Amino acid sequence: MRYIAEDIEVRAREELFINIHPIQPAGRLTPEAMKALIAYGDGYSTCDWCVKPFRLDKIRRPPIYEFHSDLAEFLGMDEARVVPGARRGFQAVVSSIAGPGDSVIVSSLAHYTEFLAVEDAGAVVKEVPLNEKNVITGENVAKKIEEVRRETGKLPKLILIDHFDYMFGNEHDIKGIAKVAKEYGIPFLCNAAYSVGVMPVNGREIGADFLVGSGHKSFASPAPSGILATTKEWADRVLRTTQMVGDVTKRRFGIKEVEMLGCTLMGSNLIAMMASFPAVRERVKRWPEELEKTNYFLREFLRIKGNAILSEMPRKHTLTKVDTSKSFDLVARRHKRRGFFLGDELRKRRIIGEFLGATRAWKLNTYGLTWDQIKYLAQAFQEIAREYGIEVE
Ligand SMILES: *Cc1c(COP(=O)(O)O)cnc(C)c1O
């Protein structure tokens, strides 16, 4: 069966290929999450046992309430909420803390959703420059804060920096940044979209006021899904409950949280996150092996003459930016399929990713591949290189 409905084909990329797409591997579902999607797929399925005071995170059957407290504990924070993507976590925090005329400190490698969350609140981004290793340091954050203070006469309202960025997958000095944030009394949101759910992350140890994760990026969960976690100190502000009173009816809506618009991830997305959670908890302990595999692969990849790695080395993440402009791109220039030749050759070997047409600087992610798949992947690149006359050392 190739179609699930007219015009909608079956998606079987994960079953049929080795997928090294930069953003997809750690969002791949567990079998339990797949079952949850089917069983809880009906609209308001999580509302079966919702009782007064009627809020999603208070429901105990299935154990949504318990999941929220387990999640907060898992992340080393006091409170956790589920949200439709990391971006909705940024939005809730930024709009609670910054407004028109305010500045928010972000990274020069900030994700577009961070820009948009700041723009939505009417504030402006102020980017911290990278150091020579493409890393954001506490020192550079402090310099930027001073610059903003000089220029605007005010301190920035929030520091929003990625644990691992999406461009290089480099690790940034989040503990150093948290320290600077404390010194200035500015809240710090650590964007852990690329780390919560694949490696151990503890907000308290980092010193973050907010920790945001992505369900569909790194937590084996369907889209959209994400996590916003915070401390007791900030919960009152960002998770404030409604105060609105209807002028005619005098109605109030009690404990509904304003930034969450009452209830957030209803139905199968939440239950699928919960179903993946036990596996996610276990898999973060295996992060060192994920790094061993990715570093092994990249050492093999570097044996291809002209190949280079643009991310920091050795890798601390499975997302890596590579440069093949002095190897595969030289082939692409004389190939009739141009840059598509590499993707064609990889696809022939049942390997897919994002590299449609890209043969200069591109990204790959080896998360979750077995050792056999890692070795096969390394051999495939070397084989293609040899076939096109590129030397393999
Ligand atoms: C993927 C990503 C996001 C967006 O996450 P969503 O869950 O899709 O909203 C934000 N920041 C970084 C650094 C990312 O890599």
The ligand as a MOL file (V3000), in Angstrom:
LIG
                    3D

  0  0  0     0  0            999 V3000
M  V30 BEGIN CTAB
M  V30 COUNTS 15 15 0 0 0
M  V30 BEGIN ATOM
M  V30 1 C 14.9600 23.4020 16.1270 0
M  V30 2 C 15.3500 24.5720 16.9340 0
M  V30 3 C 14.3900 25.4570 17.4310 0
M  V30 4 C 12.9140 25.3390 17.1300 0
M  V30 5 O 12.3420 24.2930 17.8420 0
M  V30 6 P 10.7670 23.9770 17.6650 0
M  V30 7 O 10.5150 22.9250 18.6850 0
M  V30 8 O 10.5930 23.4860 16.2550 0
M  V30 9 O 10.0260 25.2340 17.9120 0
M  V30 10 C 14.8160 26.4970 18.2070 0
M  V30 11 N 16.1080 26.6940 18.4870 0
M  V30 12 C 17.0650 25.8660 18.0220 0
M  V30 13 C 18.4940 26.1340 18.3780 0
M  V30 14 C 16.7190 24.7900 17.2280 0
M  V30 15 O 17.6800 23.9940 16.7560 0
M  V30 END ATOM
M  V30 BEGIN BOND
M  V30 1 1 1 2
M  V30 2 1 2 3
M  V30 3 2 2 14
M  V30 4 1 3 4
M  V30 5 2 3 10
M  V30 6 1 4 5
M  V30 7 1 5 6
M  V30 8 2 6 7
M  V30 9 1 6 8
M  V30 10 1 6 9
M  V30 11 1 10 11
M  V30 12 2 11 12
M  V30 13 1 12 13
M  V30 14 1 12 14
M  V30 15 1 14 15
M  V30 END BOND
M  V30 END CTAB
M  END
